[in-house]
Amino acid sequence: MDPHAAPTLPSSLMANARLSDSIQDYLKSVYKLQSSEGRVTIGAVAKDQGVSPASASAMVKKLAALGLIEHEPYRGARLTPAGERVALEVIRHHRLIELYLAETLGLDVEDVHDEADRLEHVISEELEARIDRALGYPTHDPHGDPIPDANLEWPESQRPKK
C-alpha cells in the first residue's frame, strides 16, 4: 500500500483509481454546502472553490460520470453514498491533522488549517489510525468541529444535519 495514497473510488466503481486533490476538494465542498443547503448549485460550488461557474460545471459533470455526485441541471447536485464516503474521509484526515499539529507539534490553532489542507490528501490510512490512537480517539478538532470516527460516523452528540 502506498503511504501517500489518497482516497480511492470504491472497487465497484473503479479499482485502485487515485482521486486527485481537486476531486477531493470538490467533494468536501459539496458535502459542506449540501449540509446547509440541500441540493447544491453550480454557482455555490464555484464560489466555494474560487473558480468560474464553467470550471465548476465541468468538474461536477466529471464527478457525476465517476458516480460520486448526482446532478440534475437546474436542480443542483448531491453526493452519492460513494462521494459522501470520500468527502468524510478527507474531512476526517483534515481535522485529525489539525488537532495533531496543534496538540503534538504546538502549532498555533490559527495556522493549522492551511497545513491540514495540504496534508489531508496524502496521509495514509495507517498514519491516520496512528494519529487517532495517539490523540486518544478525539471527537473534535482544535476549532471545536466534530471529527468523524474511523467508521466515518459523526460523534453522536454532534451529528451535522443533512
N, C-alpha and C positions, 0 to 999 in steps of 0.2 A: 504494500500500500504506500502510495506517495505521501510523504509527510506534509507536502504542501497542497494536497488535494482539496479542492473546494467542493461544495455540494454538487451532486450529480443528479441527473434525472433518474426516477425510479426505473428499474430494469424493464418494466412493462412498456416504458416509452422509448428508452434509448440506452442500451447498456454502456456503462463507463464513459458517458459523454460529460466532459467537464463544462460547467456553466460559467460563462465569462463573468468578470466582476460587474460589468454593465448590466447583464441579465439579472444578477443577484440584487443589484441596487434597485432596479425597476421593480422586482418582485417585492422587495422590502418596502418600497414607496407605495405600491398599490395596496399592500397589506395595511399600512398605516392609514392611508386615505380611506379605504373601504371600512375600516373600523369606525370611522366617524361619519362617513358619507354614504355607505352602502355601495351601490354601483359607482364606479369612478370614471370621470370623463377624461378624454384625451387631454383637454386643456389643463385639468388639475394635475395630471401626471407630468405634463410638460413643465408646468410651473414648479412643481416639487423637485424635478430633476434638473431644472435650469437649462432646458433645451427647447427647441422650436416645436410647435404642435406637429409639424411634418415628421420630425425625428421621433417624437413620442408615438405617433401613429404607426410608423414603420416598426418600432420595437414591439408595440402591442400586437401587431399582426404576426411578428416573429414568435412572440410568446404564445399566441393562440395556436400557431402551427405546431409548436412544441407541446401543446396540451397543458400549458401552465396557467393560461388565462382563458376565460370565456368572454368573448367580445361581441356585442350586438351594436352595429352602427346606430348612432343617435340615442342609444340607451345606456352606453357605458360598458365597463369591464369589471369582472370579479375574478379572483383567483380560483383555480380548480383546487381540489384537495392536494394534488401534487405540487402546485405552485405555492400553496399555503405552507406545506411542509418545508420547502426550500426557504421561504421567507422567514419562517420561525427559526430555522437552523441558523440563518445569518444573524437574526436578532439575538439569538442565544449567544452566538460567538461574540458579537459586538459587546453585549452587556457584561459577559464574563471577563472579557479583555479589559473593559473599562474598570471593573472592580479590582482585577488583578493589578493593573497599573497603578491604581490609587492606593490600595491597601498594602501590596507587597513591595512595589518599587517606589512608593511615595510621590508619584506624580500628582500635581495639583488637579483637583476634580475638574477644573475648567479646561485642562489640557488633554484629558484622556479621550475625549470624543474623536478628535481628528486622528489620533494614533489608532484607535479602535476601528475607525473607518477603513484605514489601510490594512490592518491586520486581519479583520474579520473574514477576508476572502481566502486567506492562505493557511489558517490554523487547521491542523489535523484533528481528527476525532479523538485520537489518543491524547493529544495535548489538551484539547477541550476537557476531556474527562479528568485529567490530572489537575488542571486549574480548578475545576469544580470541586474535586476532592480536597485540594489544598486550602481552598477558601471555606470549606465546611458546608458545601452544597447550598450556596446562598440563594435567596429568593428575590433579592433586589440589588440593582446596581448602585453606584455611588450617588446617582441623581435621584434615587428612590423609585426608579422604574422597575417593574417586575421582570424577572428572568425566567423564561420557560425552562422546565426541568429537562433531564436527559430524554424523556419521552415526548418532549415538545408540548407539554401541558403547562398552563399558567398556574402560578400559586393560587390555591383555592380562594383565598380572600381577595385576590387582585385580578381576577379574570376580566380582561378587557371585553367590552361589548362588541358584538359583531354587527 
